[in-house]
Amino acid sequence: MTLDTAFILSTLPAFLKAVGVTLQVGLIAIATSLLVALVNATLLVLRTPYLWRLVKAYVELARNTPLLIQLFFVYFALPSLGLKISGFSAAIITMTFMGGAYLTEVLRAGIEAVPRAQLESGRSIGLSEGQLLRHVVLPQAGILSLPALFANFIFLLKETTVVSAVAVPEILYTTKNYIALYYKTYEMLTVLTLLCVLLFLPLSLLLRYAERRLQHGQFGI
């Protein structure tokens, strides 16, 4: 079967816009998930009464329910309670909810991997628990967690395709629209595949490069 290259070229402006939406959703979700995870991991380590149990319950709930179900709940169920949410906002909320849980576990594991001897040394020189966390634990835990953190960043970027279910115009939503309108299935699937490779593979390689540099202290940290 011969691909209709003229048609493919005519769709490129729409797909470039869709790539921008994909990156916007993915990068915002990564930033907000990391913020949620940092707060949660701190509560888990400090074992703040009741709050750490709430964090553990959140992590279990978010990690053991499908992203699509979470997305449908936020987009369709919350408006019935009077909360009007756009597809884009629902996408960010849902991906942050799920991503925050996964990144919480990553940071928790990194924190627990910091040698206890360093904590005891810090306490012996008079550091408070907050100072220990900020100056000793979190910097080392961040480095130890880099491989898993970056793997989850790529995972979150890939999961942006799910938000097409609530009409967020990212690359999968755009692909389905063109297939429905023009029946150019093979052309659109070809474009989708190429875009995914061109988008996610360089990002994956870039994050691996950054991981190696950071682990060897070559970015000035």
Disulfide bonds with the S-S distance in Angstrom:
none
